[in-house]
Amino acid sequence: KLITDKLILFLLNKYKYNKNVINTIFSHKIINILKKLNNFNFKINSFNLLLLLLNENDKDIKYIFKYFNLNFSYLNFYISTTIFPNNIRKKLEEFSTNIYNINFIYNYNNNFNQYQYSKLLQILNLKIKKHIIIEGVEENIFSLLQILIKNIKNKIVPIYLHNTEIWILNELLNYDIHIIILKILNISKYFINNYKLILIIKNIEIFNITNNDNNIDNLNKLYYLYLLLSKIYNYNIHIFIITTKDKYKLYFQSNNLLKDYFFYKIQIKNLSFLQIFLILKYNIYKYINYYKIHINNYIIYELINLSKKYIKNINSPIIPFILLENLCSKKYLLKNKVQYSNFNYLSTNNISLQNKKNFILTYEDIKNTISEYLNTSKTILFKNNKITKYNIKQLEYYLYKNIHGQNHIFNKILPLIKQNIIGLKTKNKPIGSWILCGPSGTGKTEFAKILAKYLFGSEKELIRFDMSEYMEKHSISRLIGSPPGYIGYSEGGQLTEQVYNNPNSIILFDEIEKAHPDIYNIMLQILDEGRLTDTTGKLIDFTNTIILLTSNLGCPKNYDIYLKNKYYLSDIDLKDIQKNIKLSINNYFKPELLNRLTNILIFNPLNINSLLLIFNKFINELKIKLYLNKLNIIIYIKNELKYFLIKL
């Protein structure tokens, strides 16, 4: 204001301003300045007036600054960086979030993408083809942007980036996309000379105007995006689109217009083991200071190593940070428990020793945290220990106890499970995949439940799909998610979401022959690569799952042909039944599917002795229920009656 007052006095003296003049004639420059003040809803004060006067690049104004010995460029920079109109900020907040207000989980000090960062700065200085598609893992992309934000704040970027506003388009929008575009265009006129806007778009799907991915080209899909880019052509607005490899192929691969005239592509590679280690080490002080805990390099190394091995798809430090925080919190609570709960029972020296022990993270602590994170028993997840061997013996015991007449099945499947336990499993494939054939009621589903309980800790780890619900072609999309534009797209697929949340599980596809043939394309990808990508681009890992398919193909509908005058099936009869089932399976399923399965397991029809054992099992369960409900009912059934009931 002092500068402006001096300027006015100078002009009054030089031009002998007449106070009696009522009508003032304004120049075109002054009229334009007043229009700008009105358009931007600025308060008409000396500060804002000076800001716009400086941007006019007028010779007289430069002369005045020279007369007063003032630095024109510095003053222009100072004013433009000090003021950003609140009304513009409020308009931006209607559909986006200021990235400067976002708290990142970790500080990213080392720039592991120096080439990509240099290219980004170069593109931000362009005027024509000035927008960027950044492909990679979202966390790694924001790590690169974090470097840019930090440098802009500290003014260690080129001068054309000093007045840069960075905003992220909200994922959940309260308006239709065409209204959002109008709002962007409404504020675009402000970003001409002084300010630059970087608008980050994470959800490119909002620009997709069609629900059909096959019958319309990519340019028409992204019509609204093309419209926005063409309208902001002359403004200092840069669009950053964050995308994955699959989404890039879907929306941009064949869209030459957008690639050639509007966008450059920057690809961010996944962080290496060493890079993740350095990021954790750089940020570890926060946990050491807050939890008062000792964390050495060995613990950081093993945390990343086990995370990559068992959680999979660890391409950024986010998961290791989450695990580390849970681990430190658990240790902190353990220390407090010793310090306060057991104070009366421990001497001061013992408490000090116990606290010191509790506040050193160990390898076993990492194992416990990862098993809790995956909701899986530690003894199942981390093999090669005595407890795991005990669990395998338990599995073997309960299979023989609860499923009768199928010993040949257990002899085939148990060695393969033991092979996985000692670490001889084929990489990038599920633990095993079997098709379970045979008549209904022979124990196929019970077999899957027992595997889930004793391999993964609970029957809840059995993910079951009734394939009679997937007979129509369009219903297959429910497994991996609806295509972009359809209802339920953001919810993910029924199969992919369950496996993503329970990566260690048994997956049972019941009566697979009833599903539409397109299901086998999904099966081939799971069995061959051990992974599946859903429609949102999320990669789901199946390498810690067991895939079971059940089928009744080839099973005789009537066993009277084999029984005739006898009450049991002979070995010749069983071989004949198995032969017919195998023939039906080979004729129905394609060779490429059968060749990728571990084996075909055929459950035998139950004989009299097996049925008697099952009968006794259910009677004993009924007796236990009566006892627990305190019902004074005693059940006794003679063997003759048992045989009679079984033959029915």
VENGIHU-V847327 format. One record per backbone hydrogen bond with DSSP energy under -1.0 kcal/mol. CO is the residue of the C=O (numbers start at 1). NH is the residue of the N-H. If there is no record, write none. Layout:
co,nh
CO,NH
CO,NH
This chain:
co,nh
1,5
2,6
3,7
4,8
5,9
6,10
7,11
8,12
9,13
10,14
11,15
12,17
18,21
27,31
28,32
29,33
30,34
31,35
32,36
33,37
34,38
35,39
36,40
37,42
43,45
45,49
46,50
47,51
48,52
49,53
50,54
53,56
58,62
59,63
60,64
61,65
62,66
63,67
64,68
65,70
71,75
72,76
73,77
74,78
75,79
76,80
77,81
78,82
79,83
85,89
86,90
87,91
88,92
89,93
92,95
92,96
95,170
97,168
98,101
99,102
110,112
113,117
114,118
115,119
116,120
117,121
118,122
119,123
120,124
122,125
123,126
128,130
131,264
132,241
133,266
134,243
135,268
137,141
138,142
139,143
140,144
141,145
142,146
143,147
144,148
145,149
146,150
147,151
148,152
149,153
150,154
151,156
158,161
159,162
163,196
165,198
166,99
167,200
168,97
176,180
177,181
178,182
179,183
180,184
181,185
182,186
183,187
184,188
187,190
188,191
190,192
191,236
196,165
197,238
198,167
199,240
200,169
201,242
203,206
204,207
205,208
217,221
218,222
220,223
221,209
222,226
223,227
224,228
225,229
226,230
227,231
228,232
232,235
235,237
236,197
238,199
239,132
240,201
241,134
243,136
244,248
245,249
246,250
247,251
248,252
248,253
252,255
254,256
255,259
256,260
257,261
258,262
258,263
262,131
264,133
266,135
272,276
273,277
274,278
275,279
276,280
277,281
278,282
279,283
283,286
284,288
285,289
286,290
287,291
294,361
296,300
297,301
298,302
299,303
300,304
301,305
302,306
303,307
304,308
305,309
306,310
307,311
307,312
313,315
315,271
317,321
318,322
319,323
320,324
321,325
322,326
323,327
324,328
325,329
326,330
327,331
328,332
329,333
330,334
331,335
332,336
333,337
334,338
335,339
336,340
337,341
342,345
342,346
347,351
348,352
349,353
350,354
351,355
352,356
353,357
354,358
355,359
357,360
359,294
362,366
363,367
364,368
365,369
366,370
367,371
368,372
369,373
370,374
371,376
377,381
378,382
385,389
386,390
387,391
388,392
389,393
390,394
391,395
392,396
393,397
394,398
395,399
396,400
397,401
398,402
399,403
406,409
406,410
407,411
409,413
410,414
413,417
414,418
415,419
416,420
417,421
418,422
419,424
420,423
432,547
433,598
433,599
434,549
435,601
436,551
437,603
443,447
444,448
445,449
446,450
447,451
448,452
449,453
450,454
451,455
452,456
452,458
458,461
459,462
461,506
463,508
465,510
466,469
467,470
470,516
473,476
475,478
476,479
477,481
478,494
479,495
479,496
480,535
483,486
486,489
493,497
495,499
496,500
497,501
498,502
505,546
506,463
507,548
508,465
509,550
510,467
511,514
512,515
516,519
517,520
518,521
519,523
520,524
521,525
522,526
523,527
524,528
525,529
526,530
530,542
532,540
534,537
538,534
540,532
542,545
545,431
546,507
547,434
548,509
549,436
550,512
551,438
552,555
559,563
560,564
563,566
570,574
571,575
572,576
573,577
574,578
575,579
576,580
577,581
578,582
579,583
580,584
581,585
582,586
583,587
584,588
585,589
590,593
590,594
591,595
599,435
601,437
607,611
608,612
609,613
610,614
611,615
612,616
613,617
614,618
615,619
616,620
617,621
618,622
619,623
620,624
621,625
622,626
623,627
624,628
625,629
626,631
627,630
631,633
638,642
639,643
640,644
641,645
642,646
643,647
